[in-house]
């Protein structure tokens, strides 16, 4: 007979069983009794005793490496991760892993629900639980993982339909981008002119680059003869198998992210000076210089590439030390868009400059900044629609 005890949660009795699965892992499923805590202790104890005698631990399928409809849903989600590992990018897999192992699997492991028993109501309850501490957008990402995993279970004939299809997703929150005004950007450039991130900050704001795109710039992407910069490589972080690592890849976020931009003279001169400085650093450091990231624009004096997470953290410290309003490093990109809008650059051109996949993405993010077009509309309405003079109404 397996071990178990009663636990009160939300004024109801739950049976918490305890056993070792086929992989030697401790399992503690929570099974609802449906009995209110008040006045039902003896009935709950009898139900627990009966359950402990009759309970047969489910076959998880993990011990044999096989999927099974009888496996715990939590185990299935973790096994699904391994199935999709080779078909997605490292950064995507890192995101999936974080959600599944830190949120989804722990919650459903407590319920003891098997894959074949998962219903829409169970998933809906999970979303309600998550919304107590997470934003609707984060829960939507969790829904995407659960839906994909269950879709695969249908494909493998483990379940007959996808219960996640019936669940109501939270309403997506509209993103309001933060940004710096022109005077704030100019002050940022001034206070950071001697900082190791000086040119990184300037180029990110000037070209509206994503952090991964800016850090992924390589010298072979800069044509000093034709004066162009090609965005085609990224550097970002990913947590894989419990370790945080830097991921370098010859790709961009979307097809539209692959773009060429003009190299303006001011930045051209700064890049040439940086290139000469890197040559000098290599000469001085000799064998101590890190050759692994040779060819990247943004490396430190020892040749180590800038860690994306460190860039964001150090950028925040830079702002705080100099009493500048806090924005994220990524908001330098939004600052670029706001300046373009303020100077009458059409939305279509901004889309191409930023590398958005379609103009609706640009419009959704920056429509609230397009105030000049609203003034034009107001003037048109003022000219064509004559409003009567206000007269006393006698009250």
DRENPAGU-814080 format. One record per residue: residue in one letter; x, y, z of N, C-alpha, C in turn. Coordinates in steps of 0.001 Angstrom, whole numbers, padded with zeros to 6 digits, always signed. Example, Ala and Ser with C-alpha at 12.3 -4.5 7.8 and 13.67 -1.06 7.14 Angstrom:
residues 2
a+013190-005690+007800+012300-004500+007800+013200-003300+007800
s+012850-002250+007080+013670-001060+007140+012900+000030+007870
end
This chain:
residues 395
x+000860-001195+000000+000000+000000+000000+000897+001246+000000
x+000596+002185-000900+001424+003378-001011+001116+004355+000120
x+002052+005265+000361+001887+006263+001420+000961+007386+000954
x+000415+008104+001918-000456+009227+001576-000957+009932+002823
x-001406+011155+002659-001965+011917+003775-002990+012917+003240
x-003773+013481+004160-004771+014475+003791-004181+015874+003853
x-004683+016731+002992-004262+018120+002978-005484+018993+002679
x-005591+020099+003387-006703+021024+003154-006235+022152+002234
x-007024+022361+001166-006724+023434+000226-008032+024082-000214
x-008120+025386-000045-009351+026128-000376-010570+025548+000345
x-010334+025150+001639-011411+024629+002506-011953+023286+002055
x-011201+022518+001255-011602+021166+000847-010458+020197+001130
x-010827+018938+001370-009830+017897+001611-009270+017384+000288
x-007954+017203+000269-007275+016567-000856-006463+015396-000324
x-006387+014337-001122-005530+013196-000778-004194+013378-001500
x-003116+013417-000736-001788+013558-001330-001079+012213-001211
x-000929+011533-002337-000274+010227-002350+001231+010401-002585
x+001977+009373-002280+003428+009444-002445+003953+008085-002878
x+004642+008062-004024+005214+006814-004524+006378+007109-005450
x+007149+006076-005783+008270+006200-006712+007831+005665-008072
x+008085+006441-009145+007698+005965-010471+008760+005032-011040
x+008558+004625-012304+009465+003648-012916+010874+004198-013137
x+011014+005555-013080+012336+006168-013228+012988+006439-011885
x+012320+006015-010811+012870+006235-009481+012634+007627-008934
x+011705+008356-009545+011401+009705-009086+010191+009698-008150
x+010263+010534-007123+009167+010651-006173+007996+011396-006800
x+006802+010810-006757+005578+011429-007264+004618+011669-006099
x+003980+012837-006101+003025+013179-005061+001780+013833-005665
x+000944+013032-006328-000265+013595-006915-001283+014014-005848
x-001981+015120-006134-003062+015599-005272-004384+015156-005903
x-005178+014424-005134-006454+013919-005643-007593+014534-004827
x-008495+015275-005475-009585+015911-004720-010587+014890-004183
x-011048+015122-002962-012085+014259-002375-013477+014824-002630
x-013559+016123-002892-014854+016768-003053-015541+017056-001729
x-014831+016784-000607-015417+016954+000729-014959+018263+001359
x-015901+019099+001821-015516+020302+002571-014750+019921+003824
x-013799+020740+004221-012958+020422+005379-013765+020359+006667
x-014777+021198+006768-015559+021263+008004-016495+020066+008141
x-016277+019264+009202-017182+018161+009537-017010+016902+008722
x-015953+016793+007931-015809+015610+007074-014481+014889+007255
x-013852+015067+008407-012535+014481+008592-012554+012957+008508
x-013513+012308+009188-013562+010845+009199-013855+010298+007812
x-014775+010937+007089-015091+010482+005729-013874+010617+004820
x-013137+011704+004993-011944+011920+004185-010866+010889+004505
x-010721+010561+005806-009720+009560+006215-010049+008193+005634
x-011350+007829+005618-011759+006546+005041-011505+006525+003529
x-011794+007643+002858-011566+007724+001423-010075+007600+001114
x-009239+008206+001963-007794+008116+001782-007319+006683+001936
x-007809+006000+002963-007402+004608+003204-007790+003711+002034
x-009014+003892+001523-009475+003093+000375-008629+003371-000858
x-008319+004652-001064-007531+005039-002241-006117+004485-002161
x-005526+004508-000963-004162+003995-000802-004108+002501-001093
x-005185+001763-000724-005211+000312-000956-005380-000018-002440
x-006195+000799-003145-006541+000455-004525-005689+001160-005575
x-004929+002143-005141-004187+002949-006114-003068+002149-006768
x-003048+002217-008106-001974+001584-008878-001199+002704-009571
x+000087+002864-009264+000876+003925-009906+000809+003819-011425
x+000569+004944-012118+000477+004905-013584+001834+004622-014221
x+001782+003991-015380+002997+003761-016147+003294+005032-016921
x+004408+005648-016613+004708+006944-017226+005185+006826-018661
x+005778+005737-019011+006312+005592-020357+007722+006144-020492
x+008174+006938-019511+009510+007536-019626+010612+006516-019437
x+010313+005509-018605+011340+004506-018350+011719+003742-019606
x+010711+003559-020504+010971+002828-021740+011215+003763-022903
x+011076+005063-022659+011249+006023-023731+010070+006068-024677
x+008914+005530-024266+007734+005487-025110+006651+006411-024584
x+005917+007013-025524+004768+007818-025154+003598+006922-024807
x+002774+007390-023880+001624+006604-023464+000500+007531-023023
x-000719+007162-023356-001874+007950-022914-002038+007874-021409
x-001432+006846-020783-001551+006654-019341-000478+007391-018548
x+000446+008030-019236+001502+008740-018517+000952+010030-017925
x+001590+010497-016851+001180+011771-016263+001320+012869-017308
x+000370+013788-017314+000436+014898-018268+001715+015700-018067
x+002135+015842-016801+003379+016573-016512+004570+015881-017165
x+004598+014539-017096+005686+013789-017729+005623+013906-019247
x+004398+013900-019774+004253+014029-021226+004804+015369-021716
x+004501+016444-020978+004985+017767-021370+006510+017803-021390
x+007142+017187-020407+008602+017168-020363+009178+016298-021485
x+008468+015209-021808+008933+014344-022892+008745+015044-024243
x+007678+015821-024366+007430+016584-025595+008568+017573-025853
x+009102+018130-024786+010242+019038-024930+011391+018369-025668
x+011704+017145-025277+012806+016428-025911+012485+016093-027368
x+011195+015878-027641+010785+015548-029009+011005+016734-029945
x+010687+017945-029465+010787+019128-030333+012169+019785-030285
x+013030+019326-029390+014340+019975-029205+015085+020177-030519
x+015129+019165-031364+015933+019227-032592+015252+019998-033721
x+013974+020340-033548+013238+020991-034638+013034+022486-034425
x+013514+023018-033295+013362+024450-033027+014725+025063-032705
x+014794+026384-032796+016035+027083-032459+016331+026974-030965
x+017595+027139-030608+017985+027041-029195+017228+028042-028328
x+017069+029257-028844+016373+030281-028056+014920+029907-027841
x+014288+029321-028875+012893+028882-028750+012788+027742-027754
x+013720+026779-027861+013708+025646-026935+013924+026117-025501
x+014777+027105-025329+015016+027664-024001+013737+028242-023416
x+012977+028944-024248+011714+029527-023807+010704+028442-023456
x+010604+027416-024315+009702+026295-024047+010049+025626-022713
x+011341+025372-022524+011800+024667-021319+011466+025442-020058
x+011697+026752-020105+011423+027597-018947+009958+027497-018537
x+009072+027553-019528+007631+027509-019237+007185+026130-018755
x+007654+025100-019436+007192+023746-019111+007719+023296-017753
x+009034+023427-017532+009628+022876-016319+009407+023732-015079
x+009213+025041-015279+009036+025915-014113+007574+026194-013783
x+006700+026059-014772+005304+026420-014548+004322+025277-014820
x+004309+024806-016070+003265+023867-016490+003388+022512-015795
x+004561+021882-015917+004743+020543-015330+004547+020518-013817
x+005136+021448-013041+004926+021413-011586+003451+021524-011182
x+002700+022379-011874+001270+022541-011542+000511+021240-011790
x+000679+020663-012974-000101+019469-013315+000409+018220-012612
x+001672+018235-012176+002166+017082-011428+001415+016949-010097
x+001089+018074-009505+000338+018050-008241-001057+017474-008417
x-001640+017635-009588-003001+017136-009816-003031+015631-010044
x-001907+015056-010485-001875+013623-010767-002619+013237-012029
x-002992+014210-012847-003760+013935-014065-002898+013257-015122
x-003488+012244-015765-002814+011565-016864-003178+012254-018177
x-002376+012011-019192-002587+012641-020492-004002+012388-021003
x-004475+011164-020908-005788+010809-021456-006945+011463-020703
x-006669+011948-019497-007739+012534-018676-007776+014061-018701
x-006825+014679-019405-006781+016142-019449-008005+016671-020183
x-008720+017580-019527-009895+018215-020120-009691+019732-020177
x-010552+020379-020953-010469+021837-021091-010569+022523-019734
x-011398+022005-018846-011592+022645-017538-010302+022629-016715
x-009495+021574-016880-008232+021508-016139-007251+022575-016643
x-007218+022730-017964-006323+023731-018552-006792+025131-018188
x-008129+025336-018214-008676+026642-017856-008343+026998-016413
x-008416+026020-015528-008084+026257-014117-006615+026649-013969
x-005754+026029-014790-004334+026378-014764-004131+027834-015169
x-004831+028274-016216-004694+029661-016664-005158+030636-015587
x-006263+030316-014930-006764+031185-013856-005747+031267-012719
x-005113+030128-012431-004076+030096-011395-002893+030967-011790
x-002465+030879-013042-001309+031629-013518-001576+033135-013577
x-002819+033497-013893-003156+034919-014012-003075+035661-012677
x-002966+034928-011598-002809+035575-010283-001430+036214-010152
x-000450+035686-010884+000924+036188-010749+001557+036597-012074
x+000947+036211-013213+001530+036512-014521+000608+037403-015335
x+001174+038058-016335+000389+038888-017241-000374+037998-018220
x-001466+038504-018793-002194+037727-019804-001307+037287-020959
x-000374+038137-021391+000505+037777-022509+001383+036578-022180
x+001839+036491-020910+002660+035342-020495+001835+034062-020502
x+000590+034156-020055-000291+032982-020037-000617+032549-021467
x-000734+033497-022389-000956+033162-023800+000217+032343-024334
x+001433+032687-023924+002613+031905-024335+002545+030487-023757
x+002092+030355-022517+001939+029025-021915+000891+028222-022676
x-000189+028899-023068-001239+028238-023837-000670+027692-025150
x+000191+028474-025790+000778+028043-027061+001559+026744-026884
x+002296+026634-025779+003058+025410-025503+002144+024221-025267
x+001132+024412-024432+000203+023320-024131-000535+022883-025392
x-000969+023857-026185-001709+023540-027405-000844+022747-028377
x+000407+023166-028570+001314+022461-029482+001576+021034-029004
x+001775+020902-027693+002069+019576-027143+000879+018634-027308
x-000325+019140-027042-001523+018306-027173-001852+018016-028641
x-001516+018952-029513-001703+018718-030951-000841+017539-031398
x+000370+017464-030841+001246+016344-031161+000681+015039-030605
x+000074+015108-029425-000535+013916-028828-001671+013390-029700
x-002435+014294-030317-003500+013884-031243-002883+013220-032470
x-001812+013824-032972-001117+013303-034155-000601+011882-033913
x-000164+011619-032666+000369+010305-032301-000712+009321-031852
x-001985+009739-031999-003142+008895-031624-003169+008556-030138
x-002590+009431-029312-002634+009227-027867-003941+009734-027293
x-004491+010797-027870-005797+011330-027494-006565+011612-028783
x-007910+011687-028678-008740+011811-029884-008918+013244-030352
x-008781+014211-029441-008926+015617-029826-008082+016474-028887
x-007913+017724-029257-007092+018651-028475-007980+019459-027532
x-007951+019172-026232-008810+019904-025292-008470+021384-025182
x-007243+021764-025576-006850+023175-025510-007620+024024-026517
x-008232+023370-027540-009046+024100-028512-010282+024721-027870
x-010733+024143-026772-011969+024597-026136-011749+025668-025073
x-010495+025932-024762-010177+026831-023651-010214+028291-024105
x-010687+029177-023226-010682+030609-023498-009314+031186-023105
x-008604+031696-024106-007326+032339-023814-007566+033721-023216
x-006642+034202-022378-006756+035582-021883-006649+036563-023052
x-007223+037727-022897-007133+038760-023930-005731+039362-023917
x-005134+039449-025090-003778+039972-025188-003737+041455-024834
x-002760+041826-024021-002588+043218-023645-001875+043976-024763
x-002341+045174-025048-001683+046005-026060-000376+046531-025491
x+000675+046351-026257+001993+046785-025810+002186+048276-026088
x+002573+049027-025062+002899+050441-025209+004407+050590-025057
x+005063+050920-026163+006520+050986-026163+007033+052193-025389
x+008105+051999-024618+008784+053102-023965+009836+053666-024914
x+010184+054922-024764+011170+055515-025665+011713+056807-025066
x+012843+057253-025618+013450+058525-025244+013105+059587-026290
x+012919+060818-025825+012786+061961-026724+014185+062367-027207
x+014232+063265-028175+015495+063670-028783+016482+064205-027751
x+016016+065062-026849+016938+065644-025864+017480+064592-024907
x+016670+063579-024598+017119+062501-023712+018160+061633-024409
x+017955+061360-025691+018925+060571-026443+020258+061298-026543
x+020188+062600-026805+021421+063384-026914+022192+063381-025601
x+021467+063461-024492+022134+063418-023180+022730+062036-022931
x+022006+060993-023324+022521+059623-023181+023816+059462-023974
x+023846+059947-025198+025057+059848-026018+026223+060582-025358
x+025931+061716-024756+026979+062526-024134+027558+061832-022909
x+026705+061333-022028+027209+060724-020781+027846+059350-021026
x+027544+058733-022173+028101+057400-022457+029243+057438-023469
x+029708+058624-023841+030709+058721-024914+032029+058030-024585
x+032338+057863-023295+033570+057172-022911+033296+055769-022367
x+032062+055324-022479+031660+054006-021971+031972+052935-023030
x+032291+051708-022621+032540+050639-023605+031360+050394-024551
x+030144+050767-024101+028960+050553-024927+028628+051762-025804
x+029488+052761-025828+029172+054015-026508+028667+053818-027942
x+029459+053177-028783+029070+053003-030179+027902+052028-030309
x+027854+051028-029443+026739+050077-029447+025420+050812-029207
x+025406+051698-028222+024205+052475-027906+023825+053373-029080
x+024810+054049-029653+024538+054978-030752+023984+054262-031978
x+024573+053123-032331+024116+052407-033518+022748+051770-033302
x+022496+051283-032085+021195+050689-031777+020089+051728-031906
x+020342+052926-031380+019343+053997-031443+019214+054552-032863
x+020330+054713-033553+020308+055306-034903+019577+054407-035891
x+019891+053099-035863+019310+052180-036836+018083+051433-036310
x+017732+051652-035049+016568+050961-034487+016752+049461-034448
x+017950+049023-034080+018264+047592-034082+017710+046892-032851
x+017416+045616-033011+017153+044769-031857+018493+044522-031160
x+018456+044209-029875+019704+043944-029143+020494+042828-029799
x+019806+041759-030191+020482+040612-030809+021129+040988-032136
x+020481+041906-032885+021024+042334-034169+022269+043201-033989
x+022211+044116-033010+023354+044999-032757+024565+044189-032307
x+024362+043267-031364+025471+042459-030857+025956+041447-031895
x+025103+041142-032859+025472+040180-033904+026188+040790-035089
x+026421+042095-035048+027123+042741-036163+028550+042201-036302
x+028903+041834-037532+030256+041357-037830+030877+042288-038876
x+032182+042307-038886+032877+043199-039813+032580+042847-041263
x+032331+041562-041547+032046+041191-042941+030652+041632-043388
x+029835+042143-042454+028510+042660-042803+028550+044165-043093
x+029731+044761-042917+029888+046202-043138+030750+046419-044378
x+030160+047044-045375+030865+047317-046631+031280+048782-046627
x+032566+049021-046375+033059+050397-046284+033223+051050-047663
x+033175+050234-048733+033264+050798-050081+031891+051256-050575
x+030898+050392-050390+029532+050743-050803+028761+051479-049704
x+029366+051544-048511+028744+052214-047360+027380+051621-047009
x+027385+050319-046732+026171+049624-046316+026455+048747-045089
x+025404+048524-044314+025444+047584-043196+024358+046557-043443
x+024708+045285-043411+023728+044223-043625+023420+043531-042298
x+022140+043477-041964+021691+042816-040730+021355+041370-041082
x+022204+040445-040657+022016+039043-041056+022447+038039-039987
x+022900+038524-038833+023458+037633-037813+022987+038119-036436
x+022772+037204-035515+022327+037595-034175+023197+036973-033093
x+023213+037619-031943+023836+037080-030735+022838+037270-029607
x+022481+036177-028947+021510+036267-027866+021823+035219-026806
x+021014+035187-025747+021181+034207-024673+020128+033118-024766
x+020472+031947-024289+019506+030854-024169+019930+029966-023012
x+018950+029474-022275+019231+028549-021177+018930+027143-021650
x+019957+026336-021813+019826+024987-022336+020402+024000-021332
x+019578+023008-020954+019998+021993-019979+020508+022630-018688
x+019834+023679-018274+020155+024332-017003+021314+025304-017065
x+021949+025425-018237+023099+026336-018362+022758+027488-019298
x+023106+028696-018871+022884+029878-019700+024065+030030-020653
x+023793+030071-021948+024875+030185-022916+024575+031260-023955
x+025616+031721-024623+025470+032709-025689+025267+031976-027009
x+024229+032363-027725+023911+031737-029011+024224+032709-030139
x+025068+032289-031072+025409+033087-032253+024856+032354-033474
x+024105+033061-034310+023471+032382-035442+023370+033281-036653
x+023530+032684-037847+023369+033414-039102+021898+033429-039483
x+021141+034196-038762+019721+034352-039047+019236+035613-038359
x+018023+036008-038700+017387+037139-038037+016029+036679-037542
x+015311+037553-036851+014044+037157-036242+013031+036726-037297
x+012905+037489-038387+012012+037145-039486+012746+037381-040799
x+012123+036973-041914+012720+037177-043228+012946+038668-043494
x+011993+039488-043024+012103+040939-043230+013217+041551-042392
x+013647+040835-041345+014728+041349-040506+016060+041359-041244
x+016176+040523-042273+017388+040507-043094+017332+041726-044014
x+018131+042728-043722+018021+043984-044457+019366+044687-044548
x+019493+045554-045537+020692+046377-045685+020340+047826-045386
x+021214+048486-044658+020990+049867-044250+022187+050716-044659
x+021974+052003-044953+023087+052865-045357+024024+053167-044195
x+025319+053130-044479+026338+053463-043481+026639+054956-043576
x+026158+055709-042599+026352+057163-042628+027786+057496-042210
x+028248+058655-042648+029663+059011-042488+030126+059048-041035
x+029294+059591-040140+029691+059714-038744+029947+058350-038120
x+029025+057421-038344+029181+056072-037791+030286+055322-038526
x+030433+055581-039809+031501+054945-040591+032865+055237-039978
x+033119+056493-039632+034405+056877-039051+034620+056222-037690
x+033560+056114-036913+033681+055502-035593+033947+054004-035705
x+033335+053374-036680+033572+051948-036894+035006+051689-037348
x+035512+052518-038229+036897+052362-038693+037886+052545-037540
x+037586+053510-036653+038449+053730-035491+038398+052532-034554
x+037197+051948-034391+037041+050762-033525+037800+049575-034115
x+037753+049445-035425+038446+048332-036081+039949+048423-035849
x+040499+049622-035936+041925+049826-035673+042258+049536-034210
x+041346+049931-033308+041564+049684-031878+041592+048196-031581
x+040721+047434-032256+040709+045984-032061+042024+045354-032529
x+042564+045843-033633+043856+045327-034119+044953+045574-033086
x+044916+046758-032483+045906+047104-031458+045731+046222-030222
x+044480+045979-029834+044201+045112-028675+044742+043706-028907
x+044582+043193-030119+045089+041856-030456+046616+041826-030333
x+047252+042883-030811+048720+042936-030767+049222+042973-029329
x+048557+043800-028495+049003+043949-027108+048736+042675-026303
x+047562+042077-026481+047171+040914-025674+047829+039623-026145
x+048161+039548-027424+048822+038340-027934+047961+037106-027774
x+048538+036068-027170+047821+034803-026998+046680+034891-025995
x+046654+035952-025196+045573+036120-024219+044286+036626-024859
x+044390+037098-026102+043210+037636-026787+042314+036477-027223
x+041001+036616-026981+040036+035563-027305+039736+035562-028806
x+040196+034510-029488+040007+034424-030937+038634+033843-031317
x+037898+033330-030323+036618+032673-030613+035634+033622-031289
x+035676+034899-030891+034707+035863-031427+035372+036861-032372
x+036480+036419-032979+037172+037260-033950+036228+037532-035119
x+036079+038791-035491+035173+039135-036586+033931+039869-036132
x+033667+039840-034820+032515+040568-034290+032906+042016-034005
x+031957+042914-034219+032215+044343-033995+032284+044657-032510
x+031332+044111-031741+031226+044502-030337+031794+043433-029406
x+033107+043581-029152+033814+042734-028197+034597+043650-027264
x+035006+043111-026104+035774+043937-025177+037255+043937-025558
x+038075+044565-024738+039504+044716-025060+040235+043388-025144
x+039662+042324-024524+040289+041008-024550+039682+040093-025619
x+038759+040647-026417+038163+039854-027487+036919+039092-027089
x+036458+039264-025839+035247+038567-025383+034010+039302-025888
x+033074+038550-026433+031864+039168-026959+031002+039704-025821
x+030298+040799-026057+029414+041364-025043+028258+040394-024784
x+028073+040034-023526+026967+039155-023153+025661+039946-023199
x+024660+039475-023944+023409+040234-024082+022763+040609-022746
x+022711+039676-021817+022088+039980-020521+022887+041030-019755
x+024199+040944-019849+025048+041924-019171+024867+043312-019782
x+024675+043355-021107+024451+044640-021772+023203+045313-021213
x+022117+044567-021092+020873+045134-020560+021044+045594-019120
x+021698+044762-018300+021886+045100-016887+022789+046321-016723
x+023896+046352-017451+024829+047476-017342+024260+048758-017924
x+023405+048621-018927+022736+049794-019502+021834+050441-018450
x+021109+049617-017705+020242+050146-016638+021057+050858-015562
x+022212+050282-015227+023085+050914-014227+023618+052249-014727
x+023931+052315-016008+024425+053558-016610+023386+054668-016483
x+022140+054333-016775+021061+055324-016668+020874+055771-015227
x+020910+054804-014317+020691+055121-012899+021795+056015-012347
x+023034+055713-012694+024169+056508-012199+024106+057950-012675
x+023504+058163-013824+023484+059509-014412+022105+060160-014343
x+021237+059602-013487+019905+060176-013253+019094+060338-014539
x+019231+059382-015433+018411+059373-016637+017183+058500-016417
x+016087+058869-017060+014852+058094-016930+015082+056659-017389
x+014559+055709-016625+014795+054295-016942+014028+053861-018186
x+014732+053278-019114+014139+052552-020232+014940+051271-020403
x+014378+050311-021128+015129+049096-021436+016091+049362-022597
x+017100+048534-022724+018007+048676-023861+017233+048560-025165
x+016259+047666-025212+015450+047471-026416+014652+048727-026770
x+014403+049584-025774+013628+050803-026033+014409+051834-026847
x+015698+051618-027050+016447+052465-027979+015893+052283-029393
x+015456+051076-029683+014810+050776-030978+013508+051566-031108
x+012720+051583-030031+011465+052331-030058+011721+053839-030132
x+012821+054283-029527+013173+055707-029593+013451+056115-031035
x+014109+055235-031782+014375+055478-033199+013059+055645-033957
x+012121+054733-033714+010826+054793-034412+010070+056073-034078
x+010121+056487-032815+009396+057698-032404+009960+058937-033089
x+011297+058996-033244+011917+060132-033923+011563+060149-035410
x+011516+058977-036030+011143+058905-037443+009702+059381-037643
x+008807+058941-036768+007405+059364-036854+007266+060863-036642
x+007994+061372-035657+007908+062797-035338+008415+063665-036478
x+009205+063093-037376+009761+063856-038488+009145+063428-039827
x+007895+062969-039742+007052+062716-040921+007535+061595-041835
x+008307+060664-041310+008685+059499-042116+007478+058561-042178
x+007034+058144-043367+005856+057286-043495+006023+055951-042767
x+004905+055406-042308+004923+054153-041550+005545+053017-042347
x+005320+052985-043659+005875+051930-044506+007395+051961-044493
x+007974+053153-044541+009433+053277-044517+009997+052884-043150
x+009250+053196-042097+009676+052810-040745+009664+051289-040616
x+008653+050663-041204+008574+049193-041188+009823+048582-041810
x+010230+049111-042961+011400+048574-043659+012687+048881-042909
x+012766+050054-042290+013963+050441-041527+014156+049526-040321
x+013047+049216-039631+013116+048384-038427+013144+046888-038738
x+012728+046510-039950+012737+045092-040306+011557+044323-039772
x+010382+044982-039675+009166+044277-039273+008643+043443-040440
x+007972+042333-040134+007492+041430-041180+006381+042046-042014
x+005519+042881-041408+004486+043579-042170+004157+044897-041484
x+003476+045751-042204+003234+047103-041714+002274+047120-040525
x+001428+046079-040410+000486+046037-039279+001235+045933-037958
x+002366+045226-037964+003180+045126-036746+003678+046505-036336
x+004188+047245-037310+004684+048600-037036+003562+049500-036541
x+002426+049439-037218+001294+050291-036864+000760+049956-035475
x+000705+048672-035138+000186+048267-033828+001065+048766-032691
x+002375+048783-032924+003300+049189-031869+003388+050704-031742
x+003344+051404-032895+003673+052837-032869+002533+053783-033255
x+001327+053250-033451+000218+054117-033863-000070+055202-032833
x+000148+054904-031536-000140+055897-030493+000849+057070-030545
x+001977+056884-031262+002968+057957-031360+002706+058872-032564
x+001846+058416-033486+001617+059147-034728+000627+060292-034501
x+001052+061278-033725+000154+062363-033342-000051+063366-034479
x+000942+063547-035340+000820+064529-036416-000320+064184-037368
x-000503+062886-037643-001587+062487-038537-002940+062803-037911
x-003008+062733-036574-004267+063061-035894-004555+064558-035984
x-003501+065368-035934-003683+066816-036081-004197+067127-037485
x-003650+066440-038493-004107+066624-039873-005582+066263-040003
x-005959+065143-039391-007358+064718-039435-008259+065736-038746
x-007789+066270-037622-008580+067258-036888-008780+068522-037717
x-007729+068937-038432-007826+070132-039272-008791+069918-040436
x-008757+068715-041021-009681+068402-042115-011124+068476-041630
x-011387+067834-040484-012740+067845-039932-013175+069262-039568
x-012241+070051-039080-012559+071422-038690-012932+072263-039906
x-012344+071940-041062-012617+072703-042281-013917+072297-042963
x-014298+071018-042841-015480+070552-043581-016740+070483-042727
x-016579+070412-041424-017752+070286-040550-017882+071557-039713
x-018881+072383-040053-019076+073656-039366-019959+073442-038145
x-019403+073739-036991-020163+073595-035754-020851+074909-035424
x-022082+074855-034898-022806+076095-034574-022160+076798-033386
x-022374+078163-033363-021875+078926-032221-022626+078530-030971
x-021912+078566-029845-022553+078241-028567-023404+079413-028117
x-024642+079134-027771-025560+080171-027278-026103+079745-025922
x-026502+080717-025162-027071+080414-023853-028363+079632-024020
x-028482+078551-023278-029666+077707-023351-030693+078004-022264
x-030332+078942-021427-031292+079381-020405-031428+078442-019240
x-030385+077689-018989-030418+076884-017747-029087+076927-017045
end
